[in-house]
């Protein structure tokens, strides 16, 4: 281990042991060159394309039944999306699971007013120091949802749960089904599905950085819920088991754990990563793809494995990239796609400058993730809670 990294990790350990968790988050951000995003005004009403919503559902107590929880998510006071609304609607709310409460924003496109067929849902997990509004603005996912006709759910990490508002993907208590943040996020997903009637076979999860790592965890812990996942500048599920191993993985990329790979059903995975990322080493993107491909091989016992397809390209704004596609073995849909964006750092490729951590010059990760997602549906045999 390089002396500089060893000293850095010792300082993080010292601050953690002294209980200065806020300083830990600040120190990590400063050390990795990640400037925090501008905080949103906490009580400002949410405005999405001219639609204002100040309504939030009431927090749910751990003693309530599932039926009560589902009813509490969508209260009668919520504004309704009317036919002919061309802008869509953003709702805000809170969800409690296992005594943990997280806020969220839910974008409903104009297609939701027609009630003709259940809509797909994309769960978007922000990165450290971000929030739902910032992440929505930077990725442009709501604009694409309005065009393509799917809903978008933005869970919000609590600063009480993590001083840097990072999802706790690296802690063992948040890496298992039915525990921690995976349970909260899956419970929230089920709750909004029940309220709005989203298509249970077309539920997807994606995220940036810590959010991308948590999206990988969701694919690992709830493969029967999420039909595909997108990991942008993140890490594979099982890449770390505590803060120290997380910092090491972020700097170097860790080989995938063979025992971890074979534990669950495969989940189609698309990865975007900049090859100049100094916050999360780009090898982590390759590791996430390795996990997805290996799980697919184990599930289908495919032999020989279809050869990956390698393409070179240039975005409309001049950013070069390499795309490696791993064909599926049971259908025409690819099981995994790896986009390595050349010269890009720790930022959402093709994103808007209206949000933090974006690279407007890169290929459009938002549109490409949706293209990948829309080619995958949840197998009937895995559709359950």
C-alpha positions in Angstrom: 0.0 0.0 0.0 1.4 3.4 -0.9 2.5 5.5 2.1 0.2 8.4 1.1 -2.8 6.1 1.0 -1.8 4.5 4.3 -1.5 7.9 6.0 -4.9 8.9 4.5 -6.7 5.8 5.8 -5.1 6.2 9.3 -6.4 9.7 9.5 -9.9 8.5 8.5 -9.7 5.8 11.1 -8.6 8.3 13.8 -11.4 10.7 13.0 -13.9 7.8 13.0 -12.7 6.5 16.4 -12.9 10.0 17.9 -16.6 10.2 16.9 -16.0 13.1 14.5 -18.1 11.7 11.7 -18.9 15.0 10.1 -15.2 15.7 9.8 -14.7 12.2 8.3 -17.1 13.0 5.4 -15.4 16.4 4.9 -11.9 14.9 5.0 -12.8 12.2 2.4 -14.4 14.7 0.1 -11.4 17.1 0.3 -8.9 14.2 -0.1 -10.6 12.8 -3.2 -11.1 16.2 -4.8 -14.9 16.0 -4.7 -16.4 19.4 -3.9 -19.8 19.1 -2.2 -22.8 20.1 -4.2 -24.7 23.3 -3.3 -27.3 22.3 -0.7 -30.9 22.7 -1.6 -33.1 25.0 0.4 -34.7 22.5 2.9 -38.3 23.9 2.8 -38.4 25.1 -0.8 -41.4 23.7 -2.7 -40.4 21.3 -5.5 -40.8 22.7 -9.0 -40.6 20.4 -12.0 -41.5 22.0 -15.3 -44.0 24.4 -13.8 -45.6 21.9 -11.4 -45.4 22.7 -7.7 -45.9 20.1 -4.9 -45.5 20.9 -1.2 -47.4 17.8 -0.1 -45.6 15.0 1.7 -47.0 11.9 3.1 -46.7 11.4 6.9 -43.8 9.4 8.4 -44.7 5.8 9.0 -44.1 4.3 12.4 -42.4 0.8 12.7 -45.5 -0.5 14.5 -47.9 -0.1 11.6 -49.0 -2.9 9.4 -48.0 -3.3 5.8 -51.5 -2.3 4.7 -51.3 0.8 6.8 -47.8 1.6 5.4 -49.1 1.3 1.8 -52.0 3.5 2.5 -49.9 6.2 4.2 -47.5 6.6 1.2 -50.2 8.2 -0.9 -52.5 10.4 1.1 -55.7 11.8 -0.3 -54.2 15.3 -0.1 -51.7 14.5 -2.9 -52.2 16.5 -6.1 -53.5 14.5 -9.0 -52.0 14.3 -12.5 -54.7 15.4 -14.9 -55.2 14.2 -18.5 -53.8 16.7 -20.9 -51.0 17.7 -18.5 -47.9 17.8 -20.7 -45.3 18.5 -18.0 -45.8 15.7 -15.5 -45.9 16.0 -11.7 -43.4 15.5 -8.9 -44.6 14.2 -5.5 -42.6 14.2 -2.3 -43.0 11.8 0.6 -41.3 9.7 3.3 -41.1 6.0 3.9 -40.2 4.1 7.0 -39.0 0.5 7.1 -37.4 -1.3 10.0 -37.4 2.0 12.0 -35.5 3.9 9.3 -37.1 6.8 7.5 -36.0 8.2 4.1 -37.6 11.0 2.1 -38.1 10.7 -1.6 -39.3 12.5 -4.8 -41.4 10.7 -7.4 -41.8 12.0 -10.9 -44.9 11.0 -12.8 -44.8 11.6 -16.6 -47.9 12.8 -18.5 -48.5 9.2 -19.6 -49.4 8.4 -16.0 -52.7 10.3 -16.4 -53.9 8.1 -19.2 -54.1 4.9 -17.0 -53.9 2.8 -20.1 -51.1 0.4 -19.0 -48.8 0.1 -16.0 -45.7 2.3 -16.3 -42.1 1.2 -15.8 -40.2 2.7 -12.8 -36.6 3.8 -12.6 -35.1 4.2 -9.1 -32.4 6.8 -9.1 -29.8 6.9 -6.2 -27.9 10.1 -5.9 -24.2 10.3 -4.9 -22.5 11.7 -1.8 -23.5 15.4 -1.0 -26.3 15.3 -3.6 -30.0 15.3 -3.2 -33.0 14.3 -5.4 -33.4 17.7 -7.0 -29.8 18.1 -7.8 -29.6 14.5 -9.2 -32.7 14.9 -11.3 -31.4 18.2 -12.8 -27.9 16.8 -13.6 -29.0 13.5 -15.2 -32.1 14.8 -17.0 -33.9 11.6 -16.2 -37.2 13.3 -15.8 -37.1 14.9 -19.2 -36.4 11.4 -20.7 -39.1 9.9 -18.6 -41.6 12.5 -20.0 -40.5 11.5 -23.5 -40.5 7.7 -23.1 -43.3 7.3 -20.5 -41.8 5.9 -17.3 -41.8 7.1 -13.7 -38.7 8.0 -11.7 -38.2 7.6 -8.0 -35.5 9.5 -6.2 -34.9 8.3 -2.6 -33.0 10.8 -0.4 -30.2 9.7 1.9 -30.5 11.1 5.4 -27.6 13.2 6.8 -28.3 11.4 10.2 -27.6 8.1 8.5 -24.5 9.4 6.8 -22.9 12.8 7.4 -21.9 13.1 3.7 -25.3 11.9 2.5 -23.7 8.8 1.0 -25.5 5.5 0.8 -23.9 3.1 3.2 -23.1 0.5 0.5 -19.8 -0.6 2.2 -21.3 -1.6 5.6 -22.3 -5.2 6.3 -25.5 -4.1 7.9 -26.5 -2.5 4.5 -25.6 -5.4 2.2 -28.2 -8.0 3.0 -31.8 -8.6 1.9 -34.2 -7.6 4.6 -31.7 -5.4 6.4 -30.6 -1.8 6.4 -30.8 0.5 3.4 -31.5 -2.3 0.9 -34.7 -3.1 2.8 -35.7 0.5 3.1 -35.2 1.1 -0.6 -37.0 -2.1 -1.7 -39.8 -1.3 0.7 -40.1 2.2 -0.7 -40.1 0.7 -4.2 -42.9 -1.7 -3.3 -44.9 1.1 -1.7 -44.9 3.4 -4.7 -45.6 0.4 -6.9 -48.7 -0.4 -4.9 -49.9 3.2 -4.8 -49.4 4.0 -8.5 -49.7 0.5 -10.1 -46.3 0.5 -11.8 -45.3 -2.5 -13.9 -43.8 -5.0 -11.5 -41.8 -6.6 -14.3 -40.2 -3.3 -15.4 -38.6 -1.9 -12.2 -35.0 -0.7 -12.5 -32.3 0.9 -10.3 -29.4 3.2 -11.2 -27.1 5.5 -9.3 -23.9 7.6 -9.3 -20.8 6.9 -7.2 -22.1 5.7 -3.8 -25.6 5.6 -5.4 -24.2 3.4 -8.1 -22.6 1.1 -5.6 -26.0 0.9 -3.7 -27.8 0.1 -7.0 -25.4 -2.8 -7.4 -26.3 -3.9 -3.8 -30.0 -3.7 -4.7 -29.4 -6.0 -7.8 -27.6 -8.4 -5.5 -30.2 -8.4 -2.6 -33.4 -8.0 -4.6 -32.9 -9.6 -8.1 -36.6 -10.6 -8.0 -37.6 -6.9 -7.8 -35.1 -5.0 -10.0 -35.0 -6.2 -13.7 -31.7 -4.4 -14.4 -29.3 -2.0 -12.8 -27.1 0.9 -13.9 -23.9 1.7 -12.1 -22.2 5.0 -12.9 -18.8 5.6 -11.4 -19.6 3.1 -8.7 -18.5 -0.3 -7.4 -19.6 -3.9 -7.5 -21.7 -5.4 -4.7 -19.4 -7.0 -2.2 -16.4 -4.7 -3.1 -16.0 -3.7 0.6 -17.2 -4.7 4.1 -16.2 -1.6 6.1 -14.9 1.9 5.7 -11.3 1.0 5.3 -11.9 -1.7 2.7 -14.2 0.8 0.9 -11.5 3.4 0.7 -9.0 0.8 -0.6 -11.5 -0.4 -3.2 -12.2 3.1 -4.3 -8.5 3.8 -4.9 -7.6 0.5 -6.5 -10.5 -1.7 -7.4 -10.8 -5.1 -5.8 -11.2 -8.4 -7.5 -14.8 -9.8 -7.4 -15.4 -12.2 -4.5 -16.0 -15.7 -6.1 -18.3 -16.8 -3.3 -20.3 -13.5 -3.5 -20.8 -13.9 -7.3 -22.6 -17.2 -7.2 -25.0 -16.4 -4.4 -27.9 -14.8 -6.4 -29.7 -14.8 -9.7 -28.1 -12.7 -12.4 -29.3 -9.1 -13.0 -28.6 -7.4 -16.3 -26.1 -4.6 -15.7 -24.9 -1.5 -17.5 -21.9 0.4 -16.3 -20.5 3.9 -17.1 -17.1 5.0 -15.8 -14.6 7.6 -16.7 -11.1 6.3 -17.2 -9.7 9.5 -15.6 -11.8 9.1 -12.4 -9.6 9.8 -9.4 -12.4 9.3 -6.8 -13.5 5.7 -7.7 -10.9 3.9 -9.7 -12.2 2.8 -13.2 -11.2 -0.8 -12.5 -14.3 -0.9 -10.3 -16.5 -0.6 -13.4 -14.8 -3.6 -14.9 -15.3 -5.5 -11.6 -19.1 -4.8 -11.7 -19.3 -6.1 -15.2 -17.3 -9.2 -14.3 -19.8 -9.9 -11.5 -22.8 -9.6 -13.9 -21.3 -11.7 -16.6 -20.1 -14.4 -14.3 -23.5 -14.7 -12.6 -25.1 -15.0 -16.0 -22.7 -17.8 -16.9 -23.4 -19.7 -13.7 -27.2 -19.3 -14.0 -27.3 -20.6 -17.6 -24.3 -22.9 -17.5 -23.5 -21.4 -20.9 -20.5 -22.9 -22.7 -18.9 -21.5 -24.6 -19.6 -17.9 -23.4 -20.6 -15.6 -26.3 -17.7 -13.3 -27.2 -18.1 -9.7 -26.1 -18.5 -7.0 -28.8 -16.1 -4.1 -28.6 -17.0 -0.8 -30.2 -15.1 2.6 -30.3 -17.1 5.8 -30.6 -17.2 9.5 -30.2 -20.0 11.5 -28.5 -21.7 14.3 -30.3 -19.7 16.7 -28.1 -16.4 15.0 -29.0 -15.7 12.7 -26.0 -14.3 9.3 -27.1 -15.5 6.1 -25.5 -15.2 2.3 -25.7 -18.4 0.2 -25.3 -18.1 -3.5 -24.5 -21.3 -5.5 -24.9 -21.7 -9.0 -23.4 -24.5 -10.8 -25.4 -27.2 -12.6 -23.5 -27.4 -16.4 -23.7 -31.2 -16.7 -23.5 -32.4 -13.7 -25.6 -31.2 -11.1 -27.9 -30.8 -8.6 -25.1 -27.3 -7.9 -23.8 -26.6 -9.2 -20.3 -24.0 -6.5 -19.6 -22.7 -3.3 -21.2 -19.5 -1.5 -20.1 -19.0 2.1 -21.3 -15.5 3.4 -20.6 -15.5 7.1 -21.2 -12.1 8.4 -22.1 -10.7 11.4 -20.4 -13.8 11.7 -18.1 -13.6 12.0 -14.4 -16.1 11.3 -11.6 -19.2 12.7 -13.3 -22.5 11.6 -14.9 -21.7 11.2 -18.6 -23.7 13.5 -20.9 -25.3 15.2 -17.9 -26.5 18.8 -17.6 -24.5 21.6 -16.0 -27.7 22.3 -14.0 -26.6 19.5 -11.6 -23.4 18.6 -9.8 -20.9 16.0 -10.9 -21.8 16.0 -14.6 -19.8 15.8 -17.8 -21.9 17.3 -20.6 -19.4 16.3 -23.2 -19.7 12.5 -22.7 -22.1 10.0 -24.3 -25.6 10.3 -22.9 -25.6 7.8 -19.9 -29.3 8.6 -19.1 -30.6 7.7 -22.5 -28.3 4.7 -22.9 -29.3 3.3 -19.5 -33.0 3.6 -20.4 -32.3 1.9 -23.7 -30.6 -1.0 -21.9 -33.3 -1.1 -19.2 -36.2 -1.2 -21.7 -34.8 -4.3 -23.3 -35.1 -6.3 -20.0 -38.2 -7.4 -18.1 -38.4 -9.4 -14.9 -38.8 -13.1 -15.5 -42.1 -14.4 -14.3 -40.5 -17.0 -12.0 -38.7 -14.3 -10.1 -41.5 -11.8 -9.7 -42.3 -12.0 -6.0 -41.7 -10.2 -2.7 
